[in-house]
């Protein structure tokens, strides 16, 4: 049986979510597919630490089961690749064994795997990939599903893979001004309202983007690109942990005229994806 787990992007709340502020995440159409089958060769300890941990928490031995993993998610860009791989492998192993697995249990097992990769994750990535859809997440609290009765289109622009890991970026933010974190929390509440009421989103995404730049999670070249996009009328922010030295992962872009932004991205040979919030 093939298991599919979606990737995710953060609409708002990266970093501030670590300090108890809310975050908004949305599941993507792109994700990870995993298939588990009997391990005929009786060998091969998977080299990858994350996959080893997924087997460990699922209490399955590599001698017994083999998994094949197919990923549509670029790694290290903040699209939830590590949480989605862990969730898909664990789900596939449980399905192979014929064991039941609740979403809550899967979330807890993915959290254990994320701790290996990230140290002290807030849990927003595991929640986003396990539950999918559009979620409101506060660390340690039950998640809330947000319902929109319209669709918000987004462009996700690849600014390049960050040189820093999520763990390093979270540690860096730990050294920064806590007032910016509080302000990011407030913006997340406003972004929720703007999404629900379908107004003011472009300005709020820019406010959030500029606060994240102030926090220091965007590189100079990401800030320059964001400014060019803002001149074209877009709302732009880094989505995910970000990166300071070179690439900063995904830029989330909203605009009343996304075609213009897509043409700009094409012309500048930027990789981008179109997605949306609020559809199924
Ligand atoms: O690893 P990313 O880019 O998906 O970012 C995770 C979000 C952070 O807030 C930066 C970390 C966390 O654990 O919430």
Boltz pocket constraint, residues with backbone or C-beta under 6 A from the ligand:
constraints:
  - pocket:
      binder: B
      contacts: [[A, 13], [A, 14], [A, 15], [A, 16], [A, 17], [A, 18], [A, 77], [A, 78], [A, 79], [A, 80], [A, 118], [A, 120], [A, 121], [A, 122], [A, 123], [A, 124], [A, 125], [A, 166], [A, 170], [A, 239], [A, 240], [A, 241], [A, 242], [A, 249]]
      max_distance: 6.0
